[in-house]
């Protein structure tokens, strides 16, 4: 009986350790996709699926035949904080996708086109230089707090 109990406890311990390690691996760090290319539709799609408003994402199209390379992302609905989502998502995409130069966010009734150069200038930093999510999140959060700066960006 003691052997049975010892085996039972050992098996339960192994099961719990295995399930803990599996749950950690399923949630990938978005920077796992750093230095992806526009032509890698799987990487681009996986990045989009980790960004805000991803549940409204319907499809994407990749412009990879001629430079400048770009991405068009289509969404079902226009969220209340559209400008913040557009800036946030574009920031992550420009940071993680090495050769994307423009992104179109298509919300059916409204389209936003952003370029890497516009966003780099707005931040005053080269987005490609960021190597971790914490620093990038801090940059985005700090700049999105300034509503007049956000509105000014879209007046151009």
KALIN-V400988 format. One record per run of one state. SS is the DSSP state (A for helix, B for strand, O for the rest). FROM is the first residue (numbers start at 1). TO is the last residue. If there is no record, write none. Layout:
# KALIN-V400988
SS&FROM&TO, SS&FROM&TO
This chain:
# KALIN-V400988
O&1&1, A&2&26, O&27&29, A&30&33, O&34&35, B&36&36, O&37&40, A&41&48, O&49&53, A&54&56, B&57&63, O&64&69, B&70&75, O&76&81, A&82&96, B&97&97, O&98&101, B&102&106, O&107&110, B&111&115, A&116&123, O&124&126, A&127&129, O&130&132, A&133&144, O&145&146, A&147&155, O&156&156
